[in-house]
């Protein structure tokens, strides 16, 4: 069996499963947020009763993150709906925007979009917050009401996005009927060269198979090249499995995975026991692809979908905006590579920076390169940095969302999705690239290979 099949067999209580089997799967964690949470709660109460209790209060994680820092009253109200439900159910894992459990969330536009407007428990983008807060464990099943839930596959777990109705059923029963997906094999060899990042790996893979090439399939990443990838790198790759239509992405378990998970579970006092799944000799894949990381070059996904792959060095597209952030491109390591290229220089176009979580904000504001923090280096380079960690313009949002494109523009972005209207105006064009490529392009005002700014 493949890694996905072994994991689903365990979760369904079966000795073995194969692609195409319909099985009942036990959930280890259900995550929801402010966009889908209210709808999920509504279906749950309608179907199970107004006073029904969730199947396991310690396995529900609620993380508001999408439409948070906006004056839109309905968006603000969504967070209050989550808080009311958490109080009713006595749920321990709610990462609220405010500290008052009986309060109401209201964004204060008069304070601006740059300075922090959240409480001590706020966690930021759900997919980055889940591992930071100790909710991603190898060998487990994670369901989330968000398509990029597959990012947690970096931790050797089956993680996939589901709709509100399915999530409501999981809330009430702790299980879900799934069809076992076919598995595609992506073997990674070699090591990334300077200027090339994990984003280039997944853009290369999606470019090979197309934006629908993995529809309802598992994308398994393994091979000797994985050892050179950090957990941040693996999260970037797994995150975009859905951009090829994938049901999930999954990585092998290794010492890096163990060290990360053990530390985060201990730090947050979450469940520490887990049982990873390992490869065996009986794997059957419907597709095989080997990628030599050492030969990979900076890659860009062009409008209007992630399958439109081109090499950065072959492009000369004039840009209006650059953006770094989101679960895919807003991690600490992403900002560090971004800052290395911008250090001592100044951007030529409007450039927005949105860290994925408050912890990442602290990382950038407390770590010094010489006499400046990384945060100050970015500010000096002309980047508009917000302390309000969250999804922001990655998915558009209300018109006052930080970094949103409200007029037709061309933007290079470290985010994960680029269909028309994704980051705002429906006539805008979004070019997906690594943080390094975004940085180089911000300096020149055109899509630029970051190796032009790197000396080895």
C-alpha positions as CSV (number, residue, x, y, z in Angstrom):
1,X,0.0,0.0,0.0
2,X,1.0,3.6,-0.5
3,X,1.4,6.0,2.4
4,X,-2.1,7.3,1.9
5,X,-3.6,3.8,1.6
6,X,-1.8,2.6,4.8
7,X,-3.0,5.6,6.7
8,X,-6.6,5.3,5.6
9,X,-6.6,1.6,6.3
10,X,-5.6,2.2,9.8
11,X,-8.2,5.0,10.2
12,X,-10.9,2.7,8.9
13,X,-9.9,-0.3,11.1
14,X,-9.1,-2.4,8.0
15,X,-6.0,-4.5,7.4
16,X,-5.7,-3.0,3.9
17,X,-7.5,-0.8,1.4
18,X,-7.0,0.0,-2.2
19,X,-7.8,2.9,-4.5
20,X,-11.5,3.1,-5.2
21,X,-12.6,1.5,-2.0
22,X,-15.4,3.4,-0.1
23,X,-14.6,3.4,3.6
24,X,-15.7,5.1,6.9
25,X,-12.7,7.0,8.2
26,X,-12.3,8.1,11.9
27,X,-11.1,11.7,12.2
28,X,-8.3,12.7,14.6
29,X,-8.8,16.5,14.2
30,X,-11.5,18.7,12.6
31,X,-10.5,22.2,11.8
32,X,-12.7,25.1,10.8
33,X,-12.4,28.8,10.5
34,X,-14.4,32.0,10.2
35,X,-15.5,31.6,6.6
36,X,-16.9,28.0,6.8
37,X,-17.3,27.7,10.5
38,X,-20.7,29.5,10.8
39,X,-22.1,27.4,8.0
40,X,-20.8,24.2,9.5
41,X,-22.2,25.1,12.9
42,X,-25.6,25.8,11.3
43,X,-25.8,22.5,9.5
44,X,-24.6,20.7,12.7
45,X,-27.4,22.2,14.8
46,X,-30.0,21.7,12.1
47,X,-29.2,18.0,11.7
48,X,-28.1,16.9,15.2
49,X,-30.2,19.3,17.3
50,X,-29.8,22.8,18.9
51,X,-28.4,21.3,22.1
52,X,-26.3,18.5,20.5
53,X,-22.6,18.1,21.6
54,X,-19.7,17.6,19.3
55,X,-18.3,14.0,19.1
56,X,-15.0,15.0,20.9
57,X,-14.4,18.5,22.2
58,X,-10.6,17.9,22.3
59,X,-10.5,17.1,18.6
60,X,-12.1,20.2,17.3
61,X,-9.8,23.2,16.4
62,X,-11.3,26.6,15.4
63,X,-9.1,29.2,13.9
64,X,-10.5,32.5,12.6
65,X,-8.1,33.8,10.0
66,X,-9.7,34.7,6.6
67,X,-11.8,37.9,6.8
68,X,-10.5,39.3,10.0
69,X,-8.9,42.7,9.7
70,X,-11.7,44.4,7.8
71,X,-14.5,46.8,8.8
72,X,-17.1,44.5,7.1
73,X,-19.6,43.9,9.9
74,X,-20.7,40.5,8.6
75,X,-17.1,39.3,8.6
76,X,-16.6,40.5,12.1
77,X,-19.9,38.8,13.2
78,X,-18.6,35.5,11.8
79,X,-15.9,35.5,14.5
80,X,-18.6,36.1,17.2
81,X,-20.6,33.1,15.9
82,X,-17.5,30.9,16.4
83,X,-17.0,32.3,19.9
84,X,-20.6,31.6,20.9
85,X,-20.3,28.0,19.7
86,X,-17.0,27.5,21.5
87,X,-18.6,28.7,24.7
88,X,-21.6,26.4,24.3
89,X,-19.5,23.4,23.6
90,X,-16.6,24.2,26.0
91,X,-14.0,23.7,23.3
92,X,-10.4,24.1,24.4
93,X,-8.8,24.9,21.0
94,X,-10.2,28.2,19.9
95,X,-7.6,30.8,18.7
96,X,-9.8,33.9,19.1
97,X,-9.0,37.3,17.7
98,X,-9.8,38.9,21.1
99,X,-9.1,37.9,24.7
100,X,-12.6,38.5,26.1
101,X,-14.6,35.2,25.9
102,X,-17.8,37.2,26.1
103,X,-16.8,40.1,23.9
104,X,-17.4,41.0,20.3
105,X,-14.9,41.4,17.5
106,X,-14.8,44.8,15.8
107,X,-11.9,45.9,13.6
108,X,-10.9,49.5,14.2
109,X,-10.1,51.0,10.8
110,X,-8.9,54.3,12.4
111,X,-5.9,52.4,13.7
112,X,-4.9,51.5,10.2
113,X,-3.9,48.2,8.7
114,X,-0.3,47.9,9.8
115,X,-0.4,47.8,13.6
116,X,-1.4,44.8,15.6
117,X,-5.1,44.5,16.4
118,X,-5.5,41.1,18.0
119,X,-5.3,39.4,21.4
120,X,-2.8,37.0,23.0
121,X,-4.5,33.8,21.8
122,X,-4.8,34.7,18.1
123,X,-3.0,32.2,15.9
124,X,-3.1,33.6,12.3
125,X,-3.5,31.5,9.1
126,X,-5.0,28.1,10.1
127,X,-2.7,26.0,8.0
128,X,0.4,27.6,9.5
129,X,-1.1,27.7,12.9
130,X,-2.1,24.1,13.1
131,X,1.5,22.8,13.2
132,X,2.7,25.7,15.3
133,X,0.1,24.9,17.9
134,X,0.8,21.2,18.0
135,X,-2.3,19.9,16.0
136,X,-0.5,18.1,13.2
137,X,0.7,14.6,14.1
138,X,2.1,11.8,11.8
139,X,-0.3,8.9,11.0
140,X,-3.4,10.9,11.8
141,X,-6.4,12.1,9.8
142,X,-7.1,15.8,9.6
143,X,-10.2,17.2,8.0
144,X,-10.5,21.0,7.5
145,X,-13.1,23.2,5.9
146,X,-10.5,24.7,3.6
147,X,-9.0,23.4,0.4
148,X,-5.4,24.0,1.5
149,X,-5.8,21.7,4.6
150,X,-3.7,19.3,2.5
151,X,-0.6,21.4,3.7
152,X,-0.5,19.2,6.8
153,X,0.4,16.2,4.6
154,X,4.0,17.5,5.2
155,X,3.7,15.8,8.6
156,X,3.0,12.3,7.2
157,X,-0.8,12.6,7.8
158,X,-3.9,12.3,5.6
159,X,-5.1,15.9,5.5
160,X,-7.8,17.1,3.2
161,X,-10.3,19.9,2.7
162,X,-14.1,19.1,3.1
163,X,-17.3,21.1,2.7
164,X,-19.6,22.5,5.5
165,X,-22.0,19.6,5.3
166,X,-19.3,16.9,5.6
167,X,-17.7,18.9,8.4
168,X,-21.0,19.1,10.3
169,X,-21.3,15.3,10.0
170,X,-17.8,14.9,11.4
171,X,-18.6,17.3,14.2
172,X,-21.5,15.0,15.2
173,X,-20.0,11.6,14.6
174,X,-16.3,11.8,14.3
175,X,-16.2,10.0,11.0
176,X,-16.7,10.5,7.3
177,X,-17.2,8.2,4.2
178,X,-14.3,8.5,1.8
179,X,-13.2,7.0,-1.4
180,X,-9.6,5.9,-1.3
181,X,-7.7,8.0,-3.8
182,X,-5.3,6.7,-6.4
183,X,-1.7,7.7,-5.6
184,X,0.8,9.5,-7.8
185,X,4.5,9.2,-7.0
186,X,6.8,12.2,-7.1
187,X,10.4,11.1,-6.3
188,X,12.7,14.0,-5.3
189,X,16.5,13.7,-5.9
190,X,19.4,16.1,-5.5
191,X,19.4,19.4,-3.7
192,X,18.0,22.9,-4.5
193,X,20.5,25.4,-5.8
194,X,20.7,29.0,-4.5
195,X,17.8,31.1,-5.7
196,X,15.5,28.1,-6.0
197,X,12.9,27.3,-3.4
198,X,10.3,24.8,-2.5
199,X,7.6,26.8,-4.4
200,X,9.6,26.0,-7.5
201,X,9.3,22.3,-6.8
202,X,5.5,22.3,-6.7
203,X,5.1,24.7,-9.6
204,X,7.3,22.4,-11.6
205,X,5.2,19.3,-10.7
206,X,1.9,21.1,-11.4
207,X,3.3,22.3,-14.7
208,X,4.0,18.7,-15.6
209,X,0.6,17.3,-14.9
210,X,-1.7,20.3,-15.3
211,X,-4.0,22.1,-12.8
212,X,-6.3,19.1,-12.9
213,X,-3.7,16.4,-13.3
214,X,-4.1,15.0,-9.8
215,X,-7.9,15.3,-9.5
216,X,-9.0,13.2,-6.5
217,X,-5.6,11.6,-6.3
218,X,-2.9,11.5,-3.5
219,X,0.4,13.1,-4.4
220,X,3.1,11.3,-2.5
221,X,6.5,13.0,-2.2
222,X,9.5,11.0,-1.2
223,X,13.1,10.1,-2.2
224,X,16.5,11.2,-1.1
225,X,15.9,14.8,-2.0
226,X,13.3,15.2,0.7
227,X,16.0,15.1,3.4
228,X,17.3,18.5,2.3
229,X,13.9,20.1,2.6
230,X,12.9,21.8,5.8
231,X,9.4,21.3,7.3
232,X,8.5,24.8,5.9
233,X,9.6,23.6,2.5
234,X,7.5,20.4,2.7
235,X,4.5,22.4,3.9
236,X,4.8,24.7,0.8
237,X,4.8,21.6,-1.5
238,X,2.0,19.8,0.2
239,X,-0.1,23.0,0.4
240,X,-0.5,23.2,-3.3
241,X,-1.5,19.6,-4.0
242,X,-5.0,21.0,-4.3
243,X,-3.9,23.3,-7.1
244,X,-3.5,20.2,-9.3
245,X,-6.8,18.9,-8.1
246,X,-5.2,16.6,-5.5
247,X,-7.2,15.0,-2.7
248,X,-4.1,15.2,-0.5
249,X,-0.3,15.5,-0.5
250,X,1.8,13.4,1.8
251,X,5.5,13.1,2.8
252,X,7.5,10.4,4.4
253,X,8.2,10.6,8.1
254,X,11.8,11.3,9.2
255,X,13.8,12.7,12.0
256,X,13.0,16.3,10.9
257,X,9.3,15.5,11.2
258,X,9.7,13.9,14.6
259,X,11.7,16.8,16.0
260,X,9.2,19.4,14.8
261,X,6.1,17.6,16.0
262,X,7.6,16.5,19.3
263,X,8.7,20.1,20.1
264,X,5.4,21.7,19.1
265,X,3.2,19.2,21.0
266,X,5.3,19.6,24.1
267,X,5.3,23.4,23.8
268,X,1.5,23.6,23.5
269,X,0.7,20.6,25.7
270,X,-1.3,18.9,23.0
271,X,-1.5,15.1,22.4
272,X,2.1,13.8,22.2
273,X,1.5,10.2,21.0
274,X,1.4,9.3,17.3
275,X,2.2,6.5,15.0
276,X,3.7,7.4,11.5
277,X,3.1,5.3,8.4
278,X,6.1,4.1,6.5
279,X,6.7,3.0,2.9
280,X,6.6,-0.6,2.0
281,X,7.5,-2.6,-1.1
282,X,4.0,-3.1,-2.3
283,X,3.2,0.4,-3.4
284,X,1.2,0.8,-6.6
285,X,1.1,4.2,-8.3
286,X,-0.9,5.5,-11.3
287,X,1.8,8.0,-12.2
288,X,5.6,8.2,-11.6
289,X,7.7,11.4,-11.9
290,X,11.3,11.9,-10.8
291,X,12.6,15.4,-10.2
292,X,16.2,16.3,-9.8
293,X,16.1,19.3,-7.5
294,X,19.6,20.4,-8.5
295,X,18.4,21.1,-12.0
296,X,15.3,23.0,-11.1
297,X,15.2,26.7,-11.9
298,X,13.0,29.6,-10.6
299,X,9.5,29.0,-11.9
300,X,6.4,31.1,-12.4
301,X,2.8,30.0,-12.7
302,X,1.1,32.5,-15.0
303,X,-2.5,33.7,-15.1
304,X,-5.1,32.1,-15.0
305,X,-4.1,28.9,-13.3
306,X,-1.1,27.2,-11.6
307,X,-0.5,24.9,-14.5
308,X,0.7,27.7,-16.7
309,X,4.4,27.1,-16.0
310,X,7.2,29.3,-17.3
311,X,10.8,29.9,-16.2
312,X,11.3,33.3,-14.6
313,X,14.4,33.9,-16.8
314,X,12.3,33.6,-19.9
315,X,9.8,36.3,-18.9
316,X,9.7,40.0,-19.1
317,X,6.3,40.9,-17.7
318,X,5.9,44.4,-16.4
319,X,4.3,44.3,-12.9
320,X,2.2,46.7,-10.8
321,X,2.5,44.9,-7.4
322,X,4.4,42.3,-5.4
323,X,3.0,40.3,-2.5
324,X,4.4,37.9,0.0
325,X,2.3,36.1,2.5
326,X,-0.3,33.3,3.1
327,X,0.1,29.8,4.4
328,X,2.2,29.0,1.3
329,X,4.5,31.9,1.3
330,X,4.3,33.7,4.6
331,X,6.4,31.5,6.9
332,X,9.6,32.7,8.6
333,X,11.9,31.0,6.1
334,X,10.0,32.6,3.2
335,X,10.5,36.0,4.6
336,X,14.2,35.4,5.3
337,X,14.8,34.5,1.7
338,X,12.7,37.5,0.6
339,X,14.8,39.8,2.9
340,X,18.2,38.4,1.7
341,X,17.5,39.7,-1.7
342,X,16.0,43.0,-0.6
343,X,18.6,43.8,2.0
344,X,20.2,47.2,1.2
345,X,18.0,47.7,-1.8
346,X,14.6,49.3,-2.5
347,X,11.5,48.0,-4.3
348,X,10.4,49.6,-7.5
349,X,6.7,48.7,-7.2
350,X,4.1,48.6,-4.4
351,X,5.1,45.6,-2.3
352,X,3.0,44.0,0.6
353,X,4.2,41.7,3.3
354,X,1.8,39.6,5.4
355,X,3.3,37.1,7.9
356,X,1.1,34.0,8.3
357,X,1.1,33.9,12.1
358,X,1.9,36.2,15.1
359,X,4.8,34.0,15.9
360,X,6.3,34.8,12.5
361,X,5.8,38.5,13.1
362,X,7.8,38.1,16.4
363,X,10.5,36.1,14.5
364,X,11.0,38.9,12.0
365,X,10.9,41.7,14.7
366,X,13.3,40.1,17.1
367,X,16.0,38.6,14.9
368,X,18.8,40.9,13.9
369,X,21.0,41.0,10.8
370,X,23.7,43.3,12.0
371,X,22.2,46.3,13.6
372,X,18.7,45.9,12.1
373,X,15.9,43.4,12.6
374,X,14.7,41.5,9.6
375,X,11.5,43.4,9.9
376,X,13.3,46.8,9.7
377,X,15.3,45.6,6.7
378,X,12.1,44.9,4.9
379,X,10.6,48.3,5.9
380,X,13.8,50.1,4.8
381,X,13.4,48.3,1.4
382,X,10.0,49.9,1.0
383,X,7.9,46.8,1.8
384,X,4.5,47.6,3.5
385,X,4.6,45.1,6.4
386,X,1.5,44.5,8.5
387,X,1.6,43.0,12.0
388,X,-1.9,41.7,11.4
389,X,-1.1,38.1,10.5
390,X,-3.8,36.4,8.4
391,X,-5.0,35.5,5.0
392,X,-5.4,39.1,3.9
393,X,-5.4,39.6,0.1
394,X,-4.5,36.0,-0.8
395,X,-8.3,35.3,-1.4
396,X,-9.4,38.8,-2.1
397,X,-11.8,39.6,0.8
398,X,-13.7,42.8,1.4
399,X,-12.5,45.9,-0.4
400,X,-10.6,47.3,2.7
401,X,-8.4,44.1,2.9
402,X,-4.7,44.8,3.2
403,X,-3.0,44.3,-0.2
404,X,-6.2,43.6,-2.1
405,X,-6.2,44.6,-5.8
406,X,-9.2,46.8,-6.3
407,X,-8.4,47.8,-9.8
408,X,-6.9,45.7,-12.7
409,X,-3.3,45.0,-12.0
410,X,-0.5,42.5,-12.6
411,X,0.8,41.1,-9.4
412,X,3.6,38.6,-8.6
413,X,2.7,36.7,-5.4
414,X,4.1,34.1,-3.1
415,X,0.5,32.8,-2.5
416,X,-1.0,29.6,-3.9
417,X,-3.9,30.4,-6.2
418,X,-4.3,32.7,-9.3
419,X,-7.7,32.2,-10.9
420,X,-9.4,35.5,-12.1
421,X,-10.5,37.6,-9.1
422,X,-8.6,35.5,-6.5
423,X,-6.7,38.5,-5.1
424,X,-9.4,41.1,-5.8
425,X,-10.4,42.6,-9.1
426,X,-11.6,40.1,-11.6
427,X,-9.5,41.6,-14.4
428,X,-6.2,41.5,-12.4
429,X,-3.6,38.9,-13.2
430,X,-1.7,37.0,-10.6
431,X,1.7,35.3,-11.2
432,X,2.7,32.7,-8.6
433,X,6.3,32.4,-7.7
434,X,8.7,31.8,-4.8
435,X,9.5,34.5,-2.2
436,X,12.9,34.8,-3.8
437,X,11.4,35.5,-7.3
438,X,8.8,37.8,-5.8
439,X,11.7,39.8,-4.1
440,X,13.7,40.1,-7.3
441,X,10.7,41.1,-9.3
442,X,9.8,43.7,-6.7
443,X,13.2,45.3,-7.2
444,X,13.0,45.5,-11.0
445,X,9.2,46.0,-11.5
446,X,9.2,43.0,-13.9
447,X,9.2,39.3,-13.5
448,X,12.9,38.5,-12.7
449,X,15.0,35.5,-12.0
450,X,16.3,35.9,-8.4
451,X,19.7,34.5,-9.4
452,X,20.4,37.9,-10.9
453,X,20.7,39.2,-7.3
454,X,22.5,36.2,-5.8
455,X,26.2,35.8,-5.6
456,X,27.5,32.3,-4.6
